[in-house]
């Protein structure tokens, strides 16, 4: 693939994980009010995975994989989609979707410190500054309303934090794992394996199964959007980015997603956006800039030079 073409794909992929994934919090919240959470996720990923494999076959992409690659797809699918999404959707029954998106904004912090622990990678000063700004922005968003915690919401918040940890570990795992050579095929296998696990999980929990035909038109449309865009487009873009750019840069989607969720809440649900919300969004995006930027922070570079002398 030529550099210009790859550069365009990287830009479009970042748009997908920033904007499209930012909308999935709202879509999941709409569907989970009518559909059991594990069943919701199972339908979403089995449909998306099947469509991906059909497209891969039409495009004549190599879909045969080794046992090691299949095993790694199971691990990635479990961490990303079974736990990171299926359990996350369950928690949405007790936690507001916007608030859940804010918790996910801690992901870059988890990624950076896991890379330090697991890979011994040095934490760059600008990355720390970016994470710090992200956390400040998250606090500004959260601190606007008085948070009333119930037993269910407390458990939901704790579960979402554990999901973020799982996704962060999976991001590092996928960036180095032996997976199918084509990222599109890799996405398909991850979704099919995770969807199957979620289906068994739904059966084990005794969830009530309902036909999509009896769902409201709003839930049906939201599910179609989740399958086509939230799953096929965005998750494929995510797997592509993990192989092309650094893991911590991919994790910056967790900073932008809450901003998108906030805007959609305003547009779809008529929620108010305060001045503090706008300031918080600016701080979050500035944090993304510092983590993504290749430029050195002058103050730190000068400090290092002074130490050498």
Buried (B, 14 or more C-beta within 10 A) or exposed (E): EEEEEEEEBBEEBBEBBBBBBBBBBBBBBBBBEBBBBBBBBBBBBBBBBBBBBEBBEEEEBEBEBEEEBEBBBBBBBBBBBBBBBBBBBBBBBBBBBBBBBBBBBBBBBBBBBBBEEEEEBEEBBBBBBBBBBBBBBBEBBBEEEEEEEEEEBEBBBEBBBBBBBBBBBBBBBBBEBEBBEBBBBBBBBBBBBBBBBBBEBBEEEEBEEEEBEEBEEEBBBBBBBBBBBBBBBBBBBBBBBBEBBBBBBBBBBBBBBBBBBBBBBEEEEEEEEEEEBEEBBBBBBBBBBBBBEEEEBEEBEEEEEEEEE
